[in-house]
Amino acid sequence: MEAGKIRCIIVDDEPMALRLMESYVSKTPFLELKRQCSNALDAMDYLGKEKIDLVFLDIQMPDLTGMELSRMLPAETRVVFTTAFDAYALEGFKVDALDYLLKPFNYAEFLSAATRAREWFALLRKKPEKQQEVAVRPGKEFLFVKSEYRQLKIRLDDVLYFEGLKDYIKIYVKGQSKPILTLMSLKALEAELPAEQFMRVHRSYIIALRSIDSVERSQVLIGDKRITVSEQYRAVFMAYISRNSLD
């Protein structure tokens, strides 16, 4: 393997889709194609023997679906889903997919997803011994996070919520269709955020209190996103809701 390349495989039960994906991977300099698999069972067997960074994975396949396979992958192996079914998109992110491609997609769309994967692996490979710290301005109006080789300034008023996924965080911001990815722990972030503006409601979520649209039983709605308030954080959250209720 050439240094710095992302080792990947393609899993799809459609021969034409495999050929198209092979051509896309071959023209992408930072990808190294290790194998093509026509079903998830073959892919699972191969992944048990070889170390792979990234899987371009179809969802709708016989015997074992791509979604089922994704839940069996090693922690260090990431997924970009390829699917003809838009309804699967949200579910894909629930299993920590880096991205998804809706068929039929062109090379520009493929390259965008592959570049997103490259940025994630670059963050991971450059991870220091200590977790990446968040630089927060004393006035608590914005924060700087390292993402895509830059220090990005993010206004706290624009943040909807933070999602922690293993060793990185997705930052969801108003007006942006995709989250900002940065390598840090949710615990370190929580310590830096102003408590009057943000609250931990789940081991994987910190929400911006101003962004709450409604609360339904044990779920917070922020736009189209439903976030469950776990038992560990429920008492504090409900006390906040009670303090700010008219009844």
C-alpha positions as CSV (number, residue, x, y, z in Angstrom):
1,M,0.0,0.0,0.0
2,E,1.3,3.5,-0.9
3,A,1.8,5.7,2.1
4,G,-1.2,7.9,3.0
5,K,-3.7,6.0,0.8
6,I,-7.1,4.8,2.1
7,R,-7.5,1.1,1.7
8,C,-11.1,0.4,0.5
9,I,-13.4,-2.2,-0.8
10,I,-16.6,-2.0,-2.8
11,V,-19.6,-4.1,-1.9
12,D,-22.6,-4.2,-4.3
13,D,-24.6,-7.0,-5.8
14,E,-25.1,-5.1,-9.1
15,P,-22.2,-5.8,-11.6
16,M,-22.7,-2.5,-13.4
17,A,-22.5,-0.6,-10.1
18,L,-19.3,-2.5,-9.2
19,R,-17.7,-1.5,-12.5
20,L,-18.7,2.1,-12.1
21,M,-17.4,2.3,-8.6
22,E,-14.1,0.7,-9.7
23,S,-13.7,3.4,-12.3
24,Y,-14.4,6.1,-9.7
25,V,-11.9,4.6,-7.2
26,S,-9.2,4.2,-9.9
27,K,-9.3,7.9,-10.8
28,T,-9.1,9.0,-7.2
29,P,-5.4,9.3,-6.2
30,F,-5.8,8.8,-2.5
31,L,-7.9,5.6,-2.7
32,E,-6.5,2.1,-3.0
33,L,-9.0,-0.5,-4.1
34,K,-8.3,-3.8,-2.4
35,R,-11.3,-5.9,-3.4
36,Q,-14.7,-5.9,-5.0
37,C,-17.5,-8.0,-3.4
38,S,-20.8,-8.9,-4.9
39,N,-22.4,-9.7,-1.6
40,A,-22.1,-8.8,2.1
41,L,-21.1,-12.3,3.2
42,D,-18.0,-12.3,0.9
43,A,-17.1,-8.9,2.2
44,M,-17.5,-10.0,5.8
45,D,-15.1,-13.0,5.2
46,Y,-12.5,-10.7,3.5
47,L,-12.8,-8.1,6.3
48,G,-12.1,-10.8,8.8
49,K,-8.7,-11.4,7.2
50,E,-7.6,-8.0,5.9
51,K,-7.3,-4.6,7.5
52,I,-9.5,-2.1,5.5
53,D,-10.1,1.6,6.2
54,L,-13.2,2.3,4.1
55,V,-16.1,0.3,2.7
56,F,-18.3,1.7,-0.1
57,L,-21.4,-0.3,0.8
58,D,-24.7,-0.9,-1.0
59,I,-27.6,-1.3,1.4
60,Q,-30.1,-3.5,-0.4
61,M,-28.5,-6.9,-0.9
62,P,-29.7,-10.5,-0.5
63,D,-28.9,-12.7,2.6
64,L,-27.2,-9.9,4.5
65,T,-28.0,-6.2,4.0
66,G,-25.4,-3.5,4.0
67,M,-26.9,-2.0,7.1
68,E,-26.5,-5.4,8.9
69,L,-22.9,-5.7,7.7
70,S,-22.1,-2.2,8.8
71,R,-22.9,-3.1,12.4
72,M,-20.4,-6.0,12.3
73,L,-17.4,-4.0,11.1
74,P,-14.3,-3.4,13.1
75,A,-14.4,0.0,15.0
76,E,-11.6,1.4,12.8
77,T,-13.3,0.6,9.5
78,R,-15.6,3.4,8.2
79,V,-18.5,3.2,5.8
80,V,-19.9,5.3,2.9
81,F,-23.3,3.9,2.0
82,T,-24.4,3.7,-1.7
83,T,-28.1,3.2,-2.1
84,A,-31.1,3.8,-4.4
85,F,-33.3,4.3,-1.4
86,D,-33.3,7.8,0.1
87,A,-35.2,6.6,3.1
88,Y,-32.1,4.8,4.3
89,A,-30.0,8.0,4.5
90,L,-30.9,9.0,8.1
91,E,-30.5,5.4,9.3
92,G,-27.1,5.3,7.7
93,F,-25.8,8.0,10.0
94,K,-27.2,6.2,13.0
95,V,-24.5,3.6,12.4
96,D,-21.8,6.2,12.2
97,A,-21.6,6.3,8.4
98,L,-19.2,9.0,7.1
99,D,-21.5,9.7,4.2
100,Y,-24.0,8.2,1.8
101,L,-24.4,8.3,-2.0
102,L,-27.8,8.2,-3.5
103,K,-27.9,6.2,-6.8
104,P,-27.4,7.2,-9.5
105,F,-24.5,9.4,-8.5
106,N,-21.8,11.0,-10.6
107,Y,-18.0,11.2,-10.0
108,A,-18.2,14.6,-8.4
109,E,-20.6,13.3,-5.8
110,F,-18.4,10.2,-5.2
111,L,-15.3,12.4,-4.9
112,S,-17.1,14.6,-2.3
113,A,-17.8,11.6,-0.1
114,A,-14.3,10.2,-0.6
115,T,-12.8,13.5,0.3
116,R,-14.9,13.6,3.5
117,A,-13.5,10.2,4.4
118,R,-9.9,11.4,3.7
119,E,-10.4,14.3,6.0
120,W,-11.7,12.0,8.7
121,F,-8.7,9.7,8.4
122,A,-6.3,12.7,8.3
123,L,-7.7,13.9,11.6
124,L,-7.4,10.4,13.1
125,R,-3.9,9.8,11.9
126,K,-2.7,13.2,13.2
127,K,-4.4,12.7,16.6
128,P,-2.1,13.9,19.4
129,E,-1.6,12.0,22.6
130,K,-4.0,14.4,24.2
131,Q,-7.4,15.0,22.8
132,Q,-7.8,18.0,20.6
133,E,-8.8,20.9,22.9
134,V,-11.5,23.5,22.0
135,A,-10.4,27.1,22.1
136,V,-13.3,29.1,23.5
137,R,-13.4,32.9,23.7
138,P,-13.8,34.3,27.2
139,G,-17.1,35.9,26.2
140,K,-18.4,32.6,25.1
141,E,-19.7,33.9,21.9
142,F,-17.8,31.6,19.6
143,L,-15.3,28.7,19.6
144,F,-12.5,27.5,17.3
145,V,-12.3,23.9,16.3
146,K,-9.8,22.2,14.1
147,S,-11.4,20.7,11.0
148,E,-10.1,20.0,7.5
149,Y,-6.7,21.4,8.3
150,R,-8.1,24.7,9.4
151,Q,-9.2,26.3,12.7
152,L,-12.9,27.1,12.1
153,K,-14.6,29.8,14.0
154,I,-18.1,28.7,15.0
155,R,-20.6,31.1,16.6
156,L,-22.3,29.4,19.6
157,D,-25.6,31.1,18.6
158,D,-25.5,29.1,15.3
159,V,-24.9,25.7,16.9
160,L,-27.9,23.3,17.0
161,Y,-26.3,20.4,18.7
162,F,-23.1,18.3,19.1
163,E,-23.0,14.6,18.4
164,G,-20.2,12.5,19.8
165,L,-19.2,9.4,17.8
166,K,-16.4,7.4,19.2
167,D,-13.3,9.6,18.9
168,Y,-14.7,12.6,17.0
169,I,-17.6,15.1,17.1
170,K,-20.1,16.2,14.6
171,I,-21.2,19.9,15.0
172,Y,-24.5,20.7,13.5
173,V,-24.8,24.4,12.6
174,K,-27.7,26.4,11.3
175,G,-27.8,26.8,7.5
176,Q,-25.3,23.9,6.8
177,S,-26.6,20.7,5.3
178,K,-23.7,18.6,6.6
179,P,-22.1,18.7,10.1
180,I,-18.6,19.9,10.8
181,L,-16.2,17.1,11.8
182,T,-13.6,17.5,14.4
183,L,-11.4,15.1,16.5
184,M,-12.1,15.6,20.2
185,S,-14.0,14.2,23.1
186,L,-17.6,15.2,24.0
187,K,-16.5,15.4,27.6
188,A,-13.7,17.9,26.8
189,L,-16.2,20.0,24.8
190,E,-18.8,19.9,27.5
191,A,-16.3,21.4,30.0
192,E,-15.8,24.4,27.7
193,L,-19.4,25.3,26.8
194,P,-21.4,27.8,28.8
195,A,-23.9,25.8,31.0
196,E,-26.6,28.3,30.6
197,Q,-26.6,27.8,26.8
198,F,-25.8,24.1,26.3
199,M,-26.8,20.9,28.1
200,R,-25.7,17.2,27.9
201,V,-28.9,15.1,27.4
202,H,-27.3,11.8,26.3
203,R,-23.9,10.3,26.3
204,S,-23.7,11.1,22.6
205,Y,-25.4,14.5,22.5
206,I,-25.0,18.1,23.8
207,I,-27.9,20.3,22.7
208,A,-28.1,24.1,22.3
209,L,-31.0,25.0,24.6
210,R,-32.1,27.9,22.5
211,S,-32.5,25.5,19.5
212,I,-35.1,23.3,21.1
213,D,-38.3,23.4,19.1
214,S,-40.4,21.1,21.3
215,V,-40.2,18.3,23.9
216,E,-42.2,15.1,23.6
217,R,-42.0,12.8,26.6
218,S,-38.3,11.8,26.7
219,Q,-37.3,13.3,23.3
220,V,-36.1,16.7,22.3
221,L,-36.9,18.0,18.8
222,I,-34.5,20.3,17.0
223,G,-35.8,20.8,13.5
224,D,-36.3,17.3,12.1
225,K,-33.9,15.7,14.5
226,R,-35.2,13.7,17.5
227,I,-32.7,13.3,20.4
228,T,-33.6,11.0,23.3
229,V,-32.9,12.4,26.8
230,S,-31.4,9.5,28.6
231,E,-32.2,8.5,32.2
232,Q,-28.8,9.8,33.4
233,Y,-29.6,13.4,32.3
234,R,-33.4,13.4,32.5
235,A,-33.8,15.0,36.0
236,V,-31.6,18.0,35.2
237,F,-33.2,18.5,31.8
238,M,-36.8,18.3,33.2
239,A,-35.9,20.7,35.9
240,Y,-34.7,23.2,33.2
241,I,-38.0,22.7,31.3
242,S,-40.0,23.2,34.5
243,R,-38.1,26.5,35.4
244,N,-39.0,27.8,32.0
245,S,-42.6,26.7,31.7
246,L,-45.6,29.0,32.2
247,D,-47.7,26.5,34.1
